[in-house]
């Protein structure tokens, strides 16, 4: 049985008149063995088969090989289905409107169906997700996970249509998104992944798809607990400013708020295996006088509407500047990591728009933040886009020529963070 623990890291001391309380809550799940019962898990693989997947032809073949490898990773008893996507959604396995329990026989049948796919038509990501949502709805509540692969723009439907589908799918399943090649739009897949609590990444070389697909399914098979939420209570004199996951990746949860009552809201975190994640909670309170103390928030872990652990966020007002100006290391670190992701995305947008001055400033700040936090992976990705002259001061020069794949890799992976070494709470 999975057990959850929660710890708070913060500087609870505020200057007189201050109203913003920040805390990092570390949630750890352990003891579940990292494996869901097969009958409570479901997997759908969505493969883009639009006409562009034929250019080059290796792309379509790689997608078929990767999907077959992913199918092989689905454990016996896990329900699954395969969807092929054009401007419509086509269920190619099992029979339309149904899902099949995984077995050696059903996996082989599914792979044969995948082998017969031919690329043609357009791209309508919302239609693909809508069909996945319908298929998941045919099963009892379970650990629902999907993989979505595309190589192009969502050109066969409107933005409003995609947004409506995402709203209908939220809370029903999680979805990891992959873009193959460089003709897809990072912001489109990031929107899907963000709404459905999944990841987004680029697979520039189709030959790398097989390993990536297999890893995603194996990761999904390692989940043991579904529908875990952060439940945040605040007193009448306080309001939640934001809740975001900050490790291992940055994910905004504020807009996913589900009210429980006037003072309590749930923020869904998706399915869990044996793992640890960090969340940044910011609360605005009524300013207090020196010596006043209050409970600014109570953060609980909720599984199946049962509280399994909780952490407290406190506020104490003081006139001791040494106490009130001391920034907790975890809060400072993740504030910097959130800014790092933001300035990378803003810098790349400025570069695309031809605003080299803004791009240089933003990406220079990114280089500075990445170096200061020890985020070596991001530093390496930045080096493909800018020449770093002095990381400490954020002095960089834009490269005159940048490969599309390098720019998109920096963009998609900008939200990956490094964990902070915390002091005792």
C-alpha positions in Angstrom: 0.0 0.0 0.0 1.3 3.4 -0.9 2.0 5.8 1.9 2.3 9.6 1.4 4.3 12.1 3.5 4.4 15.9 3.2 7.0 18.3 4.5 7.0 22.1 4.5 10.1 24.2 3.8 9.7 28.0 4.3 10.8 31.1 6.2 7.7 31.7 8.3 8.9 35.1 9.5 7.4 38.2 7.7 8.2 41.8 8.1 5.5 44.0 9.7 3.0 44.8 7.0 4.1 41.9 4.7 1.3 39.8 3.2 2.9 37.1 1.0 3.7 33.7 2.4 5.7 31.2 0.3 6.4 27.6 1.0 7.7 24.5 -0.8 5.9 21.3 0.1 7.7 18.1 -0.7 5.4 15.1 -1.2 6.8 11.6 -1.2 5.0 8.4 -2.1 6.5 5.1 -1.1 5.6 1.5 -0.4 3.3 0.9 -3.3 5.9 -1.1 -5.2 5.5 1.3 -8.1 3.1 -1.0 -9.9 -0.7 -0.7 -10.3 -2.9 -3.7 -10.4 -3.4 -4.5 -14.1 -7.2 -4.4 -13.9 -7.1 -0.8 -12.7 -4.8 0.5 -15.5 -5.5 1.5 -19.1 -3.2 2.7 -21.9 -4.0 4.3 -25.3 -1.4 5.0 -27.9 -2.3 7.7 -30.4 -0.2 7.8 -33.6 -0.3 10.6 -36.2 -0.7 9.1 -39.7 -1.2 12.4 -41.5 0.4 12.7 -45.0 3.5 14.5 -43.7 4.5 11.4 -41.8 5.7 10.1 -45.2 8.3 12.8 -45.5 10.8 11.3 -45.0 9.4 7.7 -45.1 11.6 6.7 -42.2 9.3 8.8 -40.0 6.3 6.6 -40.5 8.3 3.4 -40.2 9.9 4.6 -36.9 6.4 5.5 -35.6 5.2 2.0 -36.3 8.3 0.4 -34.7 8.0 2.6 -31.6 4.3 1.9 -31.2 5.0 -1.9 -31.5 7.7 -1.5 -28.8 5.3 0.4 -26.6 2.7 -2.3 -27.0 5.2 -4.9 -25.9 5.6 -3.0 -22.7 2.0 -3.1 -21.7 1.6 -5.6 -18.9 -0.8 -8.5 -19.0 -4.3 -7.5 -18.0 -3.9 -3.8 -18.6 -6.6 -2.5 -20.9 -5.4 -0.8 -24.1 -6.2 0.5 -27.5 -4.5 2.1 -30.5 -5.7 5.2 -32.3 -4.4 6.4 -35.7 -4.9 10.1 -36.3 -5.6 12.2 -39.4 -8.3 14.9 -39.6 -10.4 12.2 -38.0 -9.6 9.7 -35.3 -9.5 6.1 -36.4 -9.4 3.2 -33.8 -7.3 0.5 -35.4 -7.3 -1.9 -32.4 -9.4 -3.5 -30.9 -12.9 -3.3 -32.3 -14.3 0.3 -32.4 -15.7 1.5 -29.1 -13.9 -1.1 -27.0 -10.6 -1.7 -25.2 -8.8 -5.0 -24.9 -7.0 -6.6 -21.9 -3.3 -7.0 -22.8 -2.1 -10.5 -23.4 0.5 -12.1 -25.7 -2.2 -12.7 -28.3 -3.8 -9.2 -28.1 -0.4 -7.5 -28.2 0.5 -9.4 -31.4 -2.9 -8.5 -33.0 -2.3 -4.9 -32.2 1.1 -4.9 -33.7 -0.2 -6.4 -36.9 -2.8 -3.6 -37.1 0.0 -1.0 -36.6 2.1 -2.6 -39.3 -0.6 -1.9 -41.8 -0.9 1.8 -41.2 -0.4 4.2 -44.2 0.1 7.9 -43.9 -2.5 10.2 -45.4 -4.7 13.1 -44.5 -4.5 16.0 -42.0 -4.0 16.6 -38.3 -6.8 17.1 -35.7 -5.3 16.5 -32.2 -8.6 17.3 -30.4 -10.5 14.7 -32.4 -7.9 12.1 -31.4 -8.1 13.0 -27.7 -11.9 13.0 -27.8 -11.9 9.4 -29.0 -9.4 8.4 -26.3 -11.7 10.0 -23.8 -14.6 8.0 -25.1 -12.7 4.8 -24.9 -11.4 5.4 -21.3 -15.0 6.1 -20.3 -16.0 2.5 -21.2 -13.9 1.2 -18.2 -14.4 1.6 -14.5 -12.3 4.3 -12.8 -8.7 3.4 -13.4 -5.1 4.7 -14.0 -5.7 6.1 -17.5 -2.7 7.1 -19.5 -2.2 8.0 -23.2 0.8 8.7 -25.5 0.3 11.1 -28.3 2.7 11.4 -31.3 2.5 14.0 -34.0 4.8 15.6 -36.5 2.8 18.6 -37.6 0.5 21.5 -36.7 -3.0 21.0 -35.5 -4.4 22.3 -38.8 -7.7 20.5 -39.3 -9.6 22.0 -36.3 -9.9 25.4 -34.6 -8.2 26.5 -31.4 -11.6 26.6 -29.7 -12.3 23.0 -30.8 -9.1 21.8 -29.3 -9.6 23.8 -26.1 -13.1 22.4 -25.7 -11.8 18.8 -26.0 -9.0 19.5 -23.5 -11.6 20.8 -21.0 -13.7 17.6 -21.5 -10.6 15.4 -21.0 -9.2 17.0 -17.9 -9.2 14.7 -14.9 -10.1 11.7 -17.1 -6.6 10.7 -18.2 -3.0 11.8 -18.4 -1.2 12.3 -21.7 2.4 12.4 -22.6 3.1 14.2 -25.9 5.9 13.8 -28.4 6.7 15.7 -31.5 8.8 14.0 -34.1 10.9 16.1 -36.5 10.7 19.9 -36.4 7.5 20.8 -38.2 5.2 20.7 -35.2 4.4 23.5 -32.8 5.8 23.4 -29.3 3.1 25.6 -27.8 0.3 23.3 -29.1 1.7 20.2 -27.6 2.7 22.0 -24.4 -1.0 23.1 -24.1 -2.1 19.5 -24.4 0.5 18.2 -21.9 -0.2 20.9 -19.4 -4.0 20.4 -19.5 -3.6 16.6 -19.1 -0.8 16.6 -16.6 1.7 15.0 -18.9 5.1 15.7 -20.4 6.1 17.1 -23.8 9.4 16.6 -25.6 10.9 16.5 -29.1 12.2 13.4 -30.8 14.2 15.1 -33.6 15.6 11.8 -34.9 12.9 9.2 -35.7 15.3 6.5 -34.8 15.0 7.5 -31.2 11.3 7.0 -31.0 11.4 3.3 -30.1 13.3 3.8 -26.9 11.3 6.9 -25.9 7.9 5.2 -26.4 9.0 2.1 -24.5 10.2 4.3 -21.6 6.9 6.2 -21.4 4.8 3.1 -21.2 7.1 1.5 -18.6 6.9 4.7 -16.6 3.1 4.6 -16.8 3.1 0.9 -15.8 4.9 2.0 -12.7 2.1 4.1 -11.3 0.2 2.7 -8.4 -2.2 5.4 -7.2 -4.6 7.4 -9.2 -6.2 10.8 -8.7 -4.0 12.3 -6.0 -4.8 15.9 -5.2 -3.3 18.7 -3.1 -6.1 20.0 -0.9 -5.3 23.6 0.3 -7.2 25.2 3.2 -6.9 28.9 3.9 -8.5 31.0 6.7 -11.0 33.7 5.8 -8.2 36.3 5.9 -6.1 34.5 3.3 -6.3 33.5 -0.4 -4.2 31.2 -2.6 -2.1 33.2 -5.1 -0.8 30.1 -6.9 0.0 26.4 -6.6 2.6 24.9 -9.0 4.6 21.8 -9.2 8.3 22.8 -9.3 10.1 19.4 -9.4 10.9 17.3 -11.3 9.3 19.7 -13.8 7.4 22.9 -13.6 3.6 22.5 -14.0 1.0 25.2 -13.3 -1.8 23.8 -11.1 -3.5 27.1 -10.2 -5.9 27.0 -13.1 -6.9 23.4 -12.4 -8.4 24.4 -9.0 -11.5 22.4 -8.0 -13.4 24.1 -5.2 -14.4 21.9 -2.3 -16.0 24.8 -0.2 -15.4 28.5 0.4 -12.1 27.9 2.1 -10.9 24.6 0.6 -9.8 23.8 -3.0 -8.3 20.7 -4.6 -5.4 20.8 -7.1 -5.1 17.5 -9.1 -1.6 16.1 -9.4 -2.3 13.0 -11.5 -1.2 9.4 -10.8 1.8 8.4 -8.6 4.3 5.6 -8.3 7.1 5.5 -5.8 8.4 9.1 -6.2 8.9 12.5 -4.7 7.7 15.9 -6.1 8.0 19.5 -4.9 5.2 22.1 -4.9 5.4 25.8 -4.5 2.4 27.3 -2.6 2.0 31.0 -2.4 -0.7 32.5 -0.1 -1.7 36.2 0.4 -2.7 37.0 4.0 -4.0 40.0 5.8 -0.9 41.8 7.1 -0.2 41.3 10.9 1.4 43.3 13.6 4.8 42.4 15.2 4.3 39.2 17.3 1.2 38.0 15.5 1.2 34.4 14.4 -1.2 32.6 12.1 -1.8 29.4 10.1 -1.7 30.7 6.6 -2.6 27.4 4.9 -2.9 23.7 5.5 -1.8 21.5 2.5 -3.2 18.0 2.6 -2.7 15.0 0.3 -6.0 13.5 -0.7 -6.5 10.1 -2.3 -10.0 9.0 -3.1 -11.2 12.0 -1.0 -9.3 10.7 2.0 -6.6 12.9 3.6 -3.5 10.8 3.9 -0.9 13.4 4.9 -0.7 17.1 5.5 1.8 20.0 5.9 1.3 23.4 7.6 2.2 26.8 6.2 2.7 29.4 8.9 3.2 33.2 9.2 4.9 35.1 12.1 5.4 38.8 11.9 8.6 40.2 13.3 10.6 43.5 13.5 13.9 41.5 13.3 15.2 42.2 9.8 17.6 39.2 10.0 14.6 36.9 10.4 12.2 38.4 7.9 14.7 38.9 5.1 16.1 35.4 5.2 14.8 33.6 2.1 14.3 29.9 2.5 16.7 28.0 0.2 14.1 25.8 -1.4 11.7 28.7 -2.1 14.6 30.7 -3.6 15.8 27.9 -5.7 12.4 27.0 -7.3 11.5 30.7 -7.7 14.7 30.9 -9.8 13.8 27.7 -11.7 10.4 29.0 -12.6 12.0 32.3 -13.8 14.5 30.2 -15.8 11.7 28.4 -17.8 9.9 31.7 -18.3 12.9 33.7 -19.7 13.9 30.8 -22.0 10.4 30.7 -23.6 10.3 34.5 -23.8 13.8 34.7 -25.2 13.0 32.2 -27.9 9.8 34.0 -28.8 11.7 37.2 -29.1 14.3 35.5 -31.3 11.6 34.2 -33.7 10.1 37.7 -33.9 13.5 39.2 -34.9 13.9 41.1 -31.6 17.5 40.2 -31.0 18.0 42.7 -28.2 15.2 41.2 -26.0 16.2 37.7 -26.9 19.8 38.4 -25.8 18.7 39.8 -22.5 16.3 37.0 -21.8 18.6 34.2 -22.8 21.4 35.8 -20.9 19.3 35.8 -17.8 18.6 32.1 -18.5 22.3 31.3 -18.7 22.9 33.1 -15.4 20.0 31.3 -13.6 21.0 27.9 -15.1 24.6 28.3 -14.0 23.7 29.5 -10.5 21.3 26.6 -9.8 23.6 23.9 -11.2 21.1 23.1 -14.0 23.7 21.5 -16.3 21.1 20.0 -18.7 19.6 23.4 -19.4 23.1 25.0 -19.7 24.0 22.5 -22.3 20.8 23.2 -24.3 21.4 26.9 -24.1 24.9 26.5 -25.5 23.3 25.4 -28.8 21.4 28.7 -29.1 23.8 31.3 -27.6 27.5 31.7 -27.0 27.9 32.2 -23.3 30.7 34.7 -22.6 30.1 35.0 -18.9 27.4 32.9 -17.2 27.8 34.7 -13.8 26.8 38.1 -15.3 24.5 36.6 -18.0 26.5 37.9 -20.9 25.7 36.0 -24.1 25.7 36.4 -27.8 23.0 34.9 -30.1 24.3 32.3 -32.5 23.8 33.4 -36.1 22.7 29.9 -37.1 20.7 27.6 -34.9 19.2 24.2 -35.8 15.4 24.1 -35.4 15.8 20.9 -33.4 18.1 22.5 -30.9 15.8 25.5 -30.4 12.8 23.2 -30.0 14.7 21.0 -27.5 15.5 24.0 -25.4 11.9 25.2 -25.5 10.3 21.8 -24.7 12.8 21.0 -21.9 12.8 24.5 -20.3 10.4 23.3 -17.6 12.7 20.5 -16.3 14.2 21.5 -13.0 17.0 20.3 -10.7 16.0 19.3 -7.1 17.3 21.5 -4.3 19.1 20.1 -1.3 16.8 21.3 1.5 17.6 22.0 5.1 15.4 20.5 7.8 11.8 21.9 7.9 
